[in-house]
């Protein structure tokens, strides 16, 4: 199942991707004549699993994709966690050592952006880069969970782009400056539940810039797997429903090119990320 948050007639709604792939079906905002406030937000709806199941079954109003505007599939995560250097070939291209423990940093929730949303290039940077990433969305509270049980706590997956301002990122040993400006965490368009992605470690992951292929790899190149990341992170912080984890990017980022060949992102560039079985995320830089 593919669930998302959308704007329809300038009102927030929850939508389910239609099986035909040509549109969405709106979760009803009225149930037996009573307004259901939770249908304003996917995560509010999922807070009551029994009500959510009824509403999903009742979703009938069909809309074309061009009739709605996407919102991020997660709106208010308590944590946006990211994993650096988690693909072997990416670590190699950047001249970094292969990590022996996950390299963790974070983005602010205010960095979230939706599919189709323009991303502003901050005046403080001259070195904007892209990073195609598979994103984990937590569905249950997870605290010190075992690796072999950790996927049970996942609601699903979505497509992400770990937008990075490299000159700000590498100004100090801490990466936050270059990772968390508004719009630097686009994800979506939909949350794809785990039953549709039974094997997250064998998915084609690709990125295009203005139609030109830049990243072309497979999640099998991950150093630390989805279960390992969840288990590790849950020993540091309790993970909550709606928390999201960017799992790292493969080779092909601009930073990985020889210095003289680095053509940083510019205004009007369009970046599209595609992950097999999960979806496509497109954003224009302005």
Buried (B, 14 or more C-beta within 10 A) or exposed (E): BBBBBBEBEEEBBBBBBBEEEEBBBBBBBEBEEEEBEBBBBBBBBBEEEEBBEBBBEBBEBEBEBEEBBBBBBBBEBBBBBBBBBBBBEBBBBEEEEEBEEBBBBBBBBEBBBBBBBEBEBBEEBEBBBBBBBBBBBBBEEBEEBEBEEBBBBBBBBBBBBBBBBBBBBBEEEEBEBBBBBEBBBBBBBBBBBBEEBEEBEEBEBBBBBEEEEBBBBBBBBBBBBBBBBBBBBBEEBBBBBBBBBBBBBBBBBBBBEEEEEBEBBEEEBEBBBBBBBBBBBBBBBE
